[in-house]
């Protein structure tokens, strides 16, 4: 289900036909979601993994999906601990 939602979201971004320079080494320009991934990275929604890869074939977990959905709405949660 999460993969389906992410695929729909990424595919909808493809509709805009935005072309940007490649950033992730493991996402080639012929990947079916290349434009969407690069666009979402350029606006700060996606950051990839610490090693600089995006890992487009990896299934994401609930926390990663929640982060993507929250970031896509422009929400930046307060990270300070609550007492």
N, C-alpha and C positions, 0 to 999 in steps of 0.2 A: 504494500500500500504506500509506504513512504517513498519507495523508488518510483512508483507511478505518479505521485504528487510532484516529486522533484522533476521528473521527466516532462510533465505537463507544464510546470512553471518555466523550466528551461526552454522548452519548445516555443512557449508563447513569446519569450524574449527574442527568439530567432526571427519571429515575424517582422521585427523592426529592421533587420538586415544590417546591424551595426558591425562594422569591421574595425578591429583593433589589433595591435601587435601582440604576438604570443608572449606569455609570461611563464606558464608551467611547462617544464620540459617533457612531461609525460602526456601532454595533450597536443597532439599533432593537428595541423590546420585542416586535415581531412576528417577529423573526428566529427561524428554527427552533431554533437553539442558544443563544438569548438567556440562558436560565436557567443553563445549564451554563457558559457563558463568564463570566457575572457571578459565579457561585459560585466557580469556579476562581480568578478574580481576587481575590475577597474573602478566600480562604484563602492567597493568596500564590503559587499555582502559576503563574498567568499574570500578566504585567506589561504586555503590550502593547508598542507601539513608542514611542520617545522623543517623537513628536509627539502622543501621547495617544490614538492610534487602535489598534484591534485588527486591522483588515484581515481580516475573516472570509473573504473570497474568495481570499486569497493562499495559494498552496501553500507549506508550510513545508519547510525543508531538514532534513537529518539532525541537525545540531547543535541546531536549535530543538526537534525532536522529542525528542532525548535530554534536553534541559533540562527539558521538560515531564514526561517520564517520571520523571526523577530527583527533581524538585521534588514531584511527586505522591506520592512515597514518603516525603516529609519529610526527605530527605537534603540537607544543605547542605555541598557540597564545600569543603574547605580551599583557599582561593585564593592562599595564600602560595607563592612559588616554591620549588622543591626544588633543592638544590645537590648 
